[in-house]
Amino acid sequence: MENVQAIKQRFGIIGNDPKLNRALEKAIQVAPTDISVLVTGESGVGKEAVPKIIHSLSHRKHAKYIAVNCGAIPEGTIDSELFGHEKGAFTGATQTRSGYFEVADGGTIFLDEVGELPLTTQVRLLRILENGEFLKVGSSQVQKTNVRIVAATNLNMIEAIKKGKFREDLYYRLSTVEINIPPLRDRKDDIHLLFRKFASDFSQKYKMPTIRLEDNAVQMLENYRWPGNIRQLRNVAEQISVLEESRSVSPRTLNSYLPNAGDSNLPAVVEQNTRKSDFSNEREILYKVLFDMKADLNDLKKLTLELLHSDDSEKVQEENESLIRKIYGNEGSSRKEENDTAVELLPPHESRVEKTVEPPQEDKYHFAEEIEEEETLSLQEKEIELIKKSLERNRGKRKAAASELGISERTLYRKIKQYDL
């Protein structure tokens, strides 16, 4: 069995990071077996090197090795590409075709971006992993194949399973052994080594002197996050080699080739799950505002009615202190100072009929009656529509719908009865 350093030299792998070495050790250990392997890691970290190592160290090394990018094949033809098809199976199938699993019989097949496979194709792949059987598209004859499957993905497979985009049973079949390739930002000591290797390669390719980084530029290179990982580092080295006349690269020059190099590396807190009470478009936000406005108007009319039927306005204020604070906010506390004015508006010696028919000109609550007269049918229709939408979203659960609308369950029940919903 070859050691890690020999494998690095053989496949041109550069770096001494412990996590990288551990990934290569696992690949060497699992190679002689036939168990399936799942290679994980971000895009551009070099996942494609692992299946080549596994194949070259296995007993299948003299058979075929086929690499398939599952994300690059259209959904409508991927079953035909992987499993083959019979003549006349679909429009354009003018002859029988062998799929990758049939061609790679006895060898190794590398499924890159396996997380992009359609669910129907995942079922077919699961059957091959279980017993090696598959059906060509348009055929009823079961065929067998003996292939070693190595898959790779840059997706979070657990999240994909939760969202229903990937089968859980297939994930556990593929990840009998899981090998994770660390991102470049976690291999700071390897970044400059890789850059020097790429710079040397491009100097030979384009027949020009090798570029070299100044000390401060090396520090900037190592502190950059490299979202594109090794692929991005290689592209930056190639751009600088071709475009810069000076072979000594300063921090200012390097910064011009690094997008968002000045951004903070601190992580950002992002809320993943939107609360059920949040509205997703402007129209529903408007309905929410109108509904809240209607609720405030109802509270205001209730307070006005109690003032009209009570001789003791101070008592009414004390009993409805929370309601006044809700309507007027901080101004609610100043209502007690206006108590004398409120009493003057409702003199005790006047009859109830006179108060209603001829309200005093300085009545601070006369606008409530005017608003009631101006309420239109459209507001009621919008309220009904909002209640219906909330009940649909919460599958008829009144408690959840009432919570979303910001009202009590009893109030919601009254409105459902009122509008015959």
Salt bridges, closest charged atoms under 4 A:
GLU2 OE2 - ARG10 NH1 2.68
GLU25 OE1 - ARG22 NH1 3.58
ASP34 OD1 - HIS59 NE2 3.06
ASP34 OD1 - ARG60 NE 3.13
GLU42 OE2 - ARG185 NH2 2.43
ASP79 OD2 - ARG124 NE 3.60
GLU81 OE1 - ARG97 NH2 3.15
GLU102 OE1 - LYS136 NZ 3.42
GLU133 OE1 - ARG127 NH2 3.18
GLU133 OE2 - LYS144 NZ 3.87
ASP169 OD2 - ARG167 NH2 2.75
ASP190 OD2 - ARG187 NE 3.13
ASP201 OD2 - LYS197 NZ 2.55
ASP278 OD1 - ARG275 NH2 3.30
GLU284 OE2 - LYS389 NZ 3.69
GLU284 OE1 - ARG393 NH1 3.29
ASP292 OD1 - LYS288 NZ 3.86
ASP299 OD2 - LYS326 NZ 3.08
ASP311 OD1 - ARG352 NH2 3.10
ASP311 OD1 - LYS355 NZ 3.92
GLU321 OE2 - ARG325 NH2 2.87
GLU331 OE1 - ARG335 NH2 3.84
GLU338 OE1 - ARG335 NH1 3.20
GLU375 OE2 - LYS301 NZ 3.76
GLU383 OE1 - LYS294 NZ 3.50
GLU383 OE2 - LYS415 NZ 2.79
GLU385 OE2 - ARG283 NH2 3.19
GLU385 OE2 - LYS389 NZ 3.94
GLU404 OE2 - ARG393 NH2 2.49
